[in-house]
């Protein structure tokens, strides 16, 4: 229970740039595999597998703002394009700002791909799907 309280406290800070706090640790660095696994299992059991737990973090050196909360529970039938819309709304991005979502830090999926399909193939052993957002396509 303390890990959940710490998680909420950690995510209450809103940062503008990674330069604000140079020693920002990722979700995986802040919590042990056992803590992450038990949290994802709890969520999956509570929602009977109808929601997918996603950790969404900003890419290092991204010029985009930091999300206020980086844990998302999304419906299984949500598409990648719909998830990107949710992230855009949370970041308050205008239409002219590009947004790229990388699954596991390297793969970009089509907007019509279901999150549940991506989750089945790319989920972490701890039960979360990890995505990183950035304003630049760093791989192309």
Secondary structure, 3 states (H helix, E strand, C coil): CHHHHHHHHHCCCCCCCCCCCCCCCCHHHHCCHHHHHHHHHHHHHHCCCCEEEEEEEECCCCCCCCCCCCEEEEECCCEHHHHHHHHHHHHCCCCCCCCEEEECCCECCCCCCEHHHHHHHHCCCCCCEEEEEECCCCCC
